[in-house]
Amino acid sequence: MNILCIGDIVGRPGRNAVKDSLADLVNEFAVDFVTVNAENSAGGFGLTSRIAEELFDMGCDFITLGDHVWDKMEIAEYLAKSDRMIRPANFPEGTPGRGWTVVKTSTGKKIGVINLLGRVFMRYNVDCPFRTLEAAIAEIRKETSIIIVDMHAEATSEKVALGFFADGKVSAVVGTHTHIQTADEKILPNGTAYITDLGMTGPYDSVIGQNKDIIIKRFLTSMPEKFEVATEDVWLHGAVIGIDEKTGKAHNITRIKRRKA
């Protein structure tokens, strides 16, 4: 089984990159399942139900989120009823939506997906991602050994630690949030595919997706500025993970970088 994980989609440019490249990637890598982190898909901040449906229509199978999940509060109602989207599992009990689930591919294969939020340098006071992960794995393994984890976190150390913590218990741990793709993709000793950050799907003539002149001015003056999604040099970043369906262990991980035509 091949699973394509796409890094943080930023605004309309990022959505257009998915629209232009996804079908070719699915064909090239014989992809069975596509996950995307879409927490910045709506104008660079948050996600709306309309854009979620747009991504599904493009061929995305599943959406994970992160610390910008509540930037567009309308998504709370959509999350509560959706079986194709999750928010971080370590939000407090009572938060709308779910943080992990088991879904079926078009061929009937079951895949567990878990979304986690880091605690180091992040803005929310969430539960421990490590202990939350353990509890989710225990439930998911009753149905399938194929498990993908989106670790949405700032600190590389926290992501690396969680990768080793989860090694052999899940199929893959993919990092999101920093919008910078890392070059450390690997198969960990016990069969878990790992990458610290999938990267950003959006405009790279920017500062992590935002108009670079506005961001530079903010650094120079320390004055508030309204952010604006950049538009140029658009790329799709992510990774394709090959998984043994019987054991749930990964046998390869390939970093993806595709420039929008």
C-alpha positions as CSV (number, residue, x, y, z in Angstrom):
1,M,0.0,0.0,0.0
2,N,1.2,3.5,-0.8
3,I,0.0,6.5,1.1
4,L,0.7,10.1,0.0
5,C,0.9,12.6,2.9
6,I,0.8,16.3,1.7
7,G,2.2,19.0,3.8
8,D,0.4,22.2,5.1
9,I,-1.7,23.6,2.3
10,V,-1.6,27.4,2.3
11,G,-4.4,29.4,0.8
12,R,-5.6,29.3,-2.8
13,P,-2.1,28.9,-4.3
14,G,-1.7,25.7,-2.2
15,R,-5.1,24.4,-3.2
16,N,-4.3,25.0,-6.8
17,A,-1.0,23.1,-6.5
18,V,-3.0,20.1,-5.2
19,K,-5.5,20.4,-8.0
20,D,-2.8,20.5,-10.6
21,S,-0.5,17.8,-9.3
22,L,-2.5,15.3,-7.3
23,A,-3.7,13.1,-10.1
24,D,-0.3,12.7,-11.6
25,L,1.3,11.8,-8.2
26,V,-1.4,9.2,-7.6
27,N,-0.7,7.6,-10.9
28,E,3.1,7.9,-10.7
29,F,3.4,6.3,-7.2
30,A,0.3,4.0,-7.4
31,V,-1.1,5.8,-4.4
32,D,-3.9,4.1,-2.5
33,F,-4.7,6.9,0.0
34,V,-4.1,10.6,0.3
35,T,-3.9,12.6,3.5
36,V,-3.5,16.4,3.6
37,N,-2.9,18.9,6.4
38,A,-5.4,21.7,5.5
39,E,-5.3,23.9,8.6
40,N,-4.1,26.9,6.5
41,S,-6.1,26.3,3.4
42,A,-8.6,29.2,3.9
43,G,-6.7,32.4,3.2
44,G,-3.7,31.1,5.0
45,F,-5.5,30.6,8.3
46,G,-8.0,27.9,9.2
47,L,-10.4,25.8,7.0
48,T,-14.0,26.2,5.9
49,S,-16.4,23.4,5.1
50,R,-16.6,24.6,1.4
51,I,-12.8,24.3,1.0
52,A,-12.8,20.9,2.7
53,E,-15.3,19.7,0.2
54,E,-13.2,21.2,-2.6
55,L,-10.2,19.3,-1.4
56,F,-12.1,16.0,-1.3
57,D,-13.4,16.7,-4.8
58,M,-9.8,17.1,-6.0
59,G,-9.0,13.5,-4.8
60,C,-7.8,14.0,-1.2
61,D,-9.1,11.2,1.0
62,F,-8.5,12.6,4.4
63,I,-7.8,15.9,6.2
64,T,-5.8,16.6,9.3
65,L,-5.5,19.9,11.1
66,G,-3.4,21.7,13.8
67,D,-3.2,24.8,15.9
68,H,-5.2,26.9,13.4
69,V,-8.1,24.6,13.5
70,W,-10.4,27.2,15.1
71,D,-9.4,30.2,13.0
72,K,-12.6,29.7,11.0
73,M,-15.1,28.6,13.7
74,E,-17.6,27.3,11.2
75,I,-15.4,24.2,10.9
76,A,-16.4,23.1,14.4
77,E,-19.9,21.9,13.2
78,Y,-18.4,20.2,10.1
79,L,-15.8,18.5,12.3
80,A,-18.5,17.2,14.6
81,K,-20.1,15.2,11.8
82,S,-17.3,14.4,9.4
83,D,-15.7,11.0,9.1
84,R,-13.0,12.2,6.8
85,M,-11.4,14.9,8.9
86,I,-9.8,15.0,12.4
87,R,-8.3,17.7,14.7
88,P,-5.5,17.1,17.2
89,A,-6.5,14.3,19.5
90,N,-4.9,15.9,22.6
91,F,-7.3,18.8,22.8
92,P,-9.3,18.6,26.0
93,E,-12.4,16.3,26.3
94,G,-15.5,18.0,24.9
95,T,-13.7,19.7,21.9
96,P,-15.8,19.3,18.7
97,G,-14.7,16.5,16.4
98,R,-12.4,13.6,16.9
99,G,-8.7,13.3,17.0
100,W,-8.2,9.8,15.5
101,T,-10.3,7.4,13.4
102,V,-10.2,4.4,11.2
103,V,-11.2,4.8,7.6
104,K,-11.5,2.5,4.6
105,T,-9.8,3.0,1.3
106,S,-11.7,2.5,-2.0
107,T,-10.5,-1.1,-1.9
108,G,-11.8,-1.7,1.6
109,K,-8.4,-1.6,3.4
110,K,-8.6,0.0,6.9
111,I,-6.2,2.8,7.9
112,G,-6.0,4.5,11.2
113,V,-5.2,8.2,11.2
114,I,-4.1,10.1,14.3
115,N,-3.6,13.9,14.6
116,L,-1.5,15.3,17.5
117,L,-0.5,18.8,18.6
118,G,2.9,19.5,20.1
119,R,3.3,21.3,23.4
120,V,6.7,23.0,23.0
121,F,6.5,26.6,21.7
122,M,2.8,26.1,20.8
123,R,-0.1,28.3,21.9
124,Y,-2.5,25.7,23.3
125,N,-2.4,24.0,26.7
126,V,-3.1,20.5,25.4
127,D,-2.8,17.0,26.9
128,C,0.4,15.0,26.5
129,P,0.7,13.9,22.9
130,F,2.8,10.9,23.8
131,R,0.2,9.4,26.2
132,T,-2.7,10.4,23.9
133,L,-0.9,8.6,21.1
134,E,-0.6,5.4,23.2
135,A,-4.3,5.4,24.0
136,A,-5.3,6.0,20.4
137,I,-3.0,3.2,19.1
138,A,-4.5,0.7,21.6
139,E,-8.0,1.3,20.2
140,I,-7.0,1.5,16.5
141,R,-5.0,-1.8,16.6
142,K,-8.2,-3.6,17.4
143,E,-9.1,-2.9,13.7
144,T,-5.9,-2.4,11.8
145,S,-2.1,-2.3,12.0
146,I,-1.8,0.4,9.4
147,I,-1.6,3.7,11.3
148,I,-0.5,7.2,10.1
149,V,0.3,9.9,12.6
150,D,0.4,13.7,11.8
151,M,2.5,15.3,14.5
152,H,1.7,19.0,14.2
153,A,4.5,20.7,16.2
154,E,7.1,23.4,16.3
155,A,10.1,21.8,18.0
156,T,12.1,19.3,16.0
157,S,13.1,17.6,19.2
158,E,9.5,16.9,20.2
159,K,8.8,15.4,16.7
160,V,11.9,13.3,16.7
161,A,11.2,12.0,20.2
162,L,7.6,11.1,19.3
163,G,8.9,9.3,16.2
164,F,11.1,7.0,18.2
165,F,8.4,6.6,20.9
166,A,6.0,5.4,18.2
167,D,8.5,3.3,16.3
168,G,7.1,-0.2,15.6
169,K,3.7,0.8,16.9
170,V,2.6,2.8,13.9
171,S,3.3,2.8,10.2
172,A,4.4,6.4,9.9
173,V,4.9,9.6,11.8
174,V,4.9,12.7,9.6
175,G,5.6,16.2,11.0
176,T,3.7,19.3,9.9
177,H,3.4,23.0,11.0
178,T,6.8,24.6,10.3
179,H,6.1,24.9,6.5
180,I,9.8,23.9,5.8
181,Q,10.4,20.4,4.4
182,T,13.1,18.5,6.2
183,A,15.6,16.1,4.5
184,D,15.5,13.4,7.3
185,E,13.1,11.0,5.9
186,K,13.9,7.4,7.0
187,I,12.6,4.1,8.2
188,L,13.2,3.8,11.9
189,P,14.6,0.6,13.4
190,N,11.3,-1.1,14.1
191,G,9.6,-0.3,10.8
192,T,8.0,3.2,11.2
193,A,8.5,5.7,8.4
194,Y,9.5,9.1,9.7
195,I,10.0,12.7,8.5
196,T,10.3,15.8,10.8
197,D,8.3,18.0,8.5
198,L,6.5,17.3,5.2
199,G,6.9,20.9,4.1
200,M,4.4,23.4,2.7
201,T,2.1,23.2,-0.3
202,G,1.9,26.8,-1.3
203,P,4.0,29.8,-2.4
204,Y,7.7,29.6,-1.7
205,D,8.5,33.2,-2.8
206,S,7.3,34.0,0.7
207,V,8.0,33.7,4.4
208,I,6.3,30.3,5.2
209,G,3.5,31.2,2.8
210,Q,2.9,34.9,3.7
211,N,3.9,38.0,1.7
212,K,7.6,38.4,2.5
213,D,7.7,42.2,2.5
214,I,4.9,42.3,5.1
215,I,6.7,39.8,7.3
216,I,10.1,41.6,7.0
217,K,8.5,44.9,7.9
218,R,6.9,43.3,11.0
219,F,10.3,42.0,12.1
220,L,11.9,45.4,11.5
221,T,9.3,47.5,13.3
222,S,7.6,45.1,15.8
223,M,4.4,46.7,14.6
224,P,1.3,44.5,13.8
225,E,0.7,43.9,10.1
226,K,-2.1,42.2,8.3
227,F,-0.8,39.0,6.8
228,E,-1.4,38.3,3.1
229,V,-0.8,34.9,1.4
230,A,1.9,35.2,-1.3
231,T,1.3,33.9,-4.8
232,E,4.5,33.1,-6.6
233,D,6.8,30.0,-6.9
234,V,4.1,27.5,-5.8
235,W,5.1,24.0,-4.9
236,L,3.5,20.8,-3.5
237,H,5.5,19.1,-0.8
238,G,4.9,15.9,1.0
239,A,6.0,12.2,1.1
240,V,4.9,8.9,-0.3
241,I,5.1,6.0,2.2
242,G,5.1,2.3,1.2
243,I,3.5,0.0,3.8
244,D,3.2,-3.7,4.1
245,E,-0.5,-4.3,4.5
246,K,-0.1,-7.4,6.6
247,T,2.3,-6.1,9.2
248,G,1.6,-2.3,9.0
249,K,5.3,-1.7,8.8
250,A,6.8,0.8,6.3
251,H,9.4,-0.3,3.8
252,N,10.1,3.0,2.1
253,I,9.5,6.8,2.3
254,T,10.0,9.1,-0.6
255,R,10.0,12.9,-0.2
256,I,7.9,14.8,-2.8
257,K,8.6,18.2,-4.2
258,R,6.5,19.3,-7.2
259,R,6.5,22.8,-8.7
260,K,3.2,24.1,-10.0
261,A,3.3,24.7,-13.7
